[in-house]
Amino acid sequence: MPRRFWARVPCLFPLLIGGAAACDITSDGSTGDPPTKPEPSELGNGHRIREVVQEPTWYQPGNMESVGCKSPNDSQVNVTGQVIVAIDRFDETGDGAVGNIYIEDLYDDATPKPYSGVTVFAPAFSPPDLRLFEGDVVDTFGNLSEFLGPSSGKFGDCKTLPEIGGTMSFRFDHGPAEPLTLVELNGGSTRWAPVIGYENARQYIGMLVRFQGVAIAGTPSSSNGRYTATIDMGGGLSAEDAIKLDNELFDLENDGPDLQGAQFKAVTGVLTYFYGFKLAPRSVDDFEM
């Protein structure tokens, strides 16, 4: 059961979410007893992430420069009842690359669903001095965008990264989220299918996932602070489809296990995207030997 609940303030909450009315009033304009309104559910009355993040119908293989993509326009969203699966506090590049928060829909059956995760980019907080932690359940009101990539070079093929920029508020303390075991050890030659290709792997961007039976292919690389190691997913994959472990969320190179020729029972992390998919462990505890 949750241990802390976010307290609603009826006369202020509509202002936070952009509502027109500040308080309930009676029909004659007085402030007597207003009609009783039901309290919101434990997870709030907003949308779930999987209701606002769409399938990439605009994906165009072969459109290398992402010209004329029909990706959706930015939209205002109010999502409620998401658990924080990771907070980026590690500045791997030394240029302030911290602050992203990864959230995932919380479900009564504790089973994560596809399209349930998203990155909250450069969030603000309500109240401004709010401190959040992994395992907190939050609401987020802001702008949902499908990022086509930097102006210096788009991702290509009209691939996009869904992100929310907005204000987060605390709902209650849930505790650590359970990862979705996305790749199973005994899945045979097709066990990597859920994460091969943009359309498949996109469903799990921003979610906490677990890969069983992980082996590292080749030698890990380090460039400009970014440390990556390619996961052996079998032959015949393009460089972009081959998922890498990376150091987005902690100092994998110095504080993580030795990845040279390594094999792991399982690895957990947040599935991220930026010119290719990566699995970002949060600490050395995300490696199962």
Order of alpha helices (4+ residues) and beta strands (2+ residues): alpha-alpha-beta-beta-beta-beta-beta-beta-beta-alpha-beta-beta-beta-alpha-beta-beta-beta
